[in-house]
């Protein structure tokens, strides 16, 4: 009976860990790291995944850091991908890269995609080095954990609930002067603000400045804490990004500076100017195909920029919405058909509205029903084509590994110009009899 006791204890421990993951997680959070690692390492990793998902931020990543490679990879493979990415994001870069290299390629790709936030989002600006605490932890235990972890200085302690959702804050000065045996819940207060990881930079700045905050918590879609944006760190990032954005918008290299050499500037700018020239010739070649039609009906030359300009604006709108969706991860590559369908419908409806107004104006100007019909039909077709291009160009570029921000506008301009010129002049050629009658 005595010899069987250790085995029975092991069985009971395993049942406790499996049947009561939240309670087990609370117990593990109060143990030293070495003891926690030893306890979890004795269990099949996939059976205790719910415990890993229930552990507080700071504890889960500390344990993964000390776990052997094989069980660590099993844990990261079995967890919900968003939670696994959050744990990996808090690890040192070397350990993070090491574990990603050991994971199955598809899983590693998914994790990298989730961990890579667009440069103008809250996720890209946040600091993932933080600790979150439960409300039932004492002041003494919290201070001891912060000292052991050597975490970054913070103005506020962050509290999470039973589901690991961000729930409350404690000003750090209040913690220092409180009774060591007081619970954190008794000292807490409701958080002033928080933003999601995909929130744009403008929202982050607005919250920090309007509410006069030193720190802004960043949460995921379920309210779980992902990181902290510190005001001092944000200012430096904004200054750097602002200078880069101004240059890349006009085709200049982000590496170029005001005092860079002339030769360096030429090398960086000339390729984009050459590409623009090529696209201009492509659009001009379309016009050349219909040279005879333009010679017969000179009014077409006057109206040609109207069609091209409207399709260009429509394409730019679709492009801006799609790129924002990609940047904020509202959409992914798999949503290409949905986005294209939406922009096709929008382009058609907007095209009908613009076509009606344009047709009336052209008829009043030219007194030609044929010319009004030509521009109305071509306006609808060109705006539909522009919407489709605005949706598919950035998604296609991202699919082949290119940065949509640096190439989309050039490709879109080419497509909208060619579509506008071809639809307008092609329909004019097809309906030339009506133009002559007009």
N, C-alpha and C positions, 0 to 999 in steps of 0.2 A: 504494500500500500504506500509505504514511504517512498519507494523507488518510482512509483507512478505519479507522485505529487508534482514534480517539475513538468511532466508532460501535460498533466491536467491544467496546470497554471498557464502553460503556453496556449492550450486550446481556449481557455477562458479569455486570455488576453486577445487572441485573434478574433474571437466572437465579439468582444467589446469593440475592437477597432473597426470591425466590419459593420456591426449593427448600429453603432452609435458614433458615426464619424464626426459630428459636430462636437460632442462631448469629449471625444478622444483628441480632437484638435485643440480644444481649450486646455486639456491636460498637458499635451505636448508643448504648447506655448509657454507653460510655466517651468519646463525642464531645461537643464543646460543643453547646449547644442549637441555635445557628444552623446549624451544619454538619449536624446531624441533621435539622432541618426542611427544609433545602435538598435533602438526599438523598431524603427521603421524598416531598417535594413534586414531585419529578421523575418519580415513578412513579404509575400509575393507582391511586387509593386502594383500590379494591376488591381489587386484586391483592396488596396488602401488609397486608390486614386481620390475617392470622395474626401478623405482626410486632407490630402494635399490641397484640394480645391477649397477646403474650409479654413486652412491656416491663414493667419493674418499676414499682410504684406510685411516684409522684413524678416519674418520667421521662415516662411516657405523658401525664399531665395537663399537664406543663410544655410538651411538644411541641404538644398540642392547643391550649394557650393561645396559642402563637405561630403556629399554622397559620391560613391564610386560611379564611374562613367556608365556602366551597363544599367544599373537600376535607375540612375538619373535620366537616361534616355528613354527607358520604359515609362517612367512617370510622365515625362514631357510628351511622349507619343500618345499616352492614354488620356491625358487631361483634355478638357475642352480647349480648343485652339487659342481662344482669346485669353484665357487664364494662363495657359502655358507661355504665351507671348509676353504677358505682363511679368511673370517670374523671370524669364530670360532677359527682359529689358532692364531688370535691376541688377543683373550680374556684371562683374567686370568684363571688359571687352574680350580679354583672352579666354576666359572660361566660356563666355557666350559663343565665340567663334568655334571653340573646340567642340562643344556639345552640338552645335548646328552641323558641323562636319560629320559627326557620328550618326546623326538622325537619317531616316529614310529621306531621299531627295525631295519627294513630293511634300512631306511634312515640313521639312526645312524650308522649302520655298514658301509654303503658306505662312509659316511663322515670320520669315523675313518680310513678307508683304505686309503683314499686320503691324510689325514693329517699325516699318518705314513710314513715317508720317510726312506729308507734304511740308515744304519749308515755311509756309506761312500759316501753319496751324498750331493750335495749343500743344498738340503732341510733340511737335518738333522743338518747342521752346521749353518744355517741362524738364525738371530734374527728377529722375526716378529714384534717387537715393533718399529714402525717407522711411520712417517707421510709423505704423498705425497701431493703435492700442484699443483694447476692449474697455468697456465702461467699468467692469468689475475689478480691473487691475488697480493696485494701490499706487499711491504717489511714490513710495519707496521703490517698488518693483519697476515702475516706469523709468525712474531716474537710473536705476541699476542697468536696465536694458539699454538705455541710450548711451551710457558710458561704455558698456561692453561693445556696442556696435560702432561707436565713434562716428555717429551719423553727422551729416551736415548741420550747422547751426540753424535753428528754426525759431520763428516768432510764435508759432502755435503748435500745440500737440493735436494730432488728428485722431478722432475716435471713429470706430466702425461698429456696426451692429452685428447681430448673429449671422447675417447673410453676407458679411464683409462689405456692406454698403456704407459709404461715407455718411456719418450721422451728426457729428458735433466737433467742436474745437475747444481747446483750453489755452488761453494766453500763457506763455511760458513763465512770465513773472508770477502769475498766480500759483503755478505749480511749485515754484521755488519756496514760497512762503507758507505753503499748506502743511498740515499735519501729515507725517509720513504714512500713517495708516489710513488716511482718507482715500476713498475710491475716486477714480477719475470721473465717473458719472456724476458725482456730487459737485464737481467743480466745472462741469462742462456748460457750454452755451451753444445755441443754434448757430450753424455756419452762416456767414453773411452772403457768400456767393460761391459758385463753382462753375466750371465750364467743361464741356465734353472735349475729348482729345481732337475731334475734327473741327472744333470751333475756329473760325478765322481769326487771324491776328488782330483785326480791328475790334472784335468782341473782347479779346483779352485786354487790350489797351483800354477800352472803354470801362471795363469792370475795375481795373486797377486804379484808373484815374478818378472815376466818378465816386467810387467807394473809399478812396484813399487807403488802399490795401498794400501791405508789404509782400504778401504771398497770396496766390490764387490756386486752390486745389483743382486738379484735372481729373475727371471721372470718365468711365466708359458708359455705354448705353444703358447698362444695368445699375449705374450709380456707384460702382466700385472704384476706389481710389487708385489712380494710375501714377500720379506724380504731382509735383509742386512747381508753379511758375513763380520765380522770385523777381521782384520789380527791378532790382539792380542788374540781374542777368538779362532781363528783357530789353533794357535800354541799349546795351551793347549789341545784342542781336539785331534789333531794329535798325540801328545805324548802319551796320554792315549790309543788311539785306536791302535797305533802301538804295544804297549806291549801286548794288548789283542789278536791281530791278530796272533802274533808269537806263543802264547801259544795254542790257539784253533786249529791252523793248525795241530799240532802234538798230539792232544787229551788231552792236559793238561787243567785244569780248568782255567778260566779267573780270578778266585779268588785266585789262588795259587801265592805266591811270593817266591823270592829266599831264604828267611829266614823262610818260613813256616815250620812247623814241618814235620818230615818224615811220621808220621801217617796220617796227613792231605793230603800229596801228594799221598800216597798210596790209600787212600779212593777215591780220585778224578781220579786217573789214572787207577787203576785196573779194573773197569768195562769196560772201552774201550778195554783194553788188552784182557779181557775175550771174548768180542764180536768178536774181530779180530780172536781169537783162534777158536771160533765156526765157523766162516765163512771159515776159512782155512780147517777145518775138512769137511765141506760141499763140498768144491771143491775137496778135496782128495777122498771123497766117490764116486764122479763121476768117477775119474780115476780108483778106485777099481772095478767098475762095468765092466770095459773093460780090466781087468788084463790079461785075456787069449790072447786077441788081441795084447797087448803090448808085451807079452812073445813070440808070434810068429813073430812079426815084430818089432825088437828092434829099428829100425830107427824112429818109431813113438815117442819113448821117447825123442829122440834128438830134434824132430821138435815141440813137444807139447808146449814148452815155447814160440815159435815163434808165434803161433796162439793166445795163451792167451795174450801175450804181445801186439800184434797189436790190438786186440779187446779192451784191457784195455786202450790203448792210444786213440782209436777212441771214446770210451765211455767217457773218461775224457774230450775230446774236446767238445762233445755234452753237457756234464754236465756243463762245464764252461760257454758256451754260454747261456744255459737255465737259470742258476743261475744268471748270469749278467742281463738277461732280466727281471727276477723276481725282482731282487734287484732294478733295475732302473725303474721298472714298465712299461717297454716296452711291456710286456705280462702279462696276468692274468690267473687265473685258467681256464677261459672259452676258452683260446687259446690252450688247451692241444692237441687237435686233429691236429691243424695246425702245431704246433711245432713238434709233433710226425711224421707227414707225411713228413715234411721237412727233419728231421734227418734220416728217413728211406731211402729217396731218396739219401741223402748225403752218408749214410753208404753203400748203394748198389753200387753207382758209385765209391766211394773210394775203396770199397772192390774189385771191378772188376780190378781196376788199380793195387792195391797191389797184388791181386791174380795172375795176369799175371806175374809180376816181380818175385814173390815167386815161381811160378810153373817153370819158366825158371831156376832159381837158383837150385831148388830141382832136376830137371831133369839132369842138368849138374853134380850135386853132386852124385846122386844115379843111374842115367841111368834107372830110373823106371818111365814109363809113368803113371802107376797106382798111384804111390805115389804123383806125381806132380798133377794129377787130384784130388786126395783126399784133398790135402792141399789147392788147388785153390777153390774148392767148399766150404770147411769149412771156409776159410778166408772170403768169401763173406757173408755167413750166420752169422758168429760170429760178423762181423762188423756191419751188419744190426741190430742184436740183441743189440749190444752195443750202437748204436745210439738211438734206441728206449728207452733203459734203461736210457741213459743219459738225455733224454728229460722228461721221465715220473717220474723218481724217485724224483727229487726235487719238481716237481709240485704236485705229490701225497703226499709227506711229508708235504708240505705247506697246502694242502687240509685238512689234519687231524690235523693241528695245531702244527706240529713239525717244528723245525728250520732246513731247508735243509743244512745249512752250517756245522752243527755238525754231521750229519748222512749220507748224500748222498754218500760220498766217500766210506764208508764201504759197504753199500748196493750195490753200483755200482760195486765195486771190486768183490763181491760175484757173481753177475749176469754175469759179463764178463768172469770170470774164468770158471764158470759152463757152460756158453754158448760156450766158446772156446773149453773146454775139451770135452763136449758132442758132438758138431758138428764134431770135428776132429776125435775123436775115434769112434763115431757112424757111420760116413761115411766110415771110414777105415774098420769097421766090415762089413758094407753092401757091400763094394767093395773088400773084401778080396781076391776074386778070381783074380782080376786084379793085386793085390799086389803080389800074388804068381807067377803069370805069368811074372811080372816084375822082 
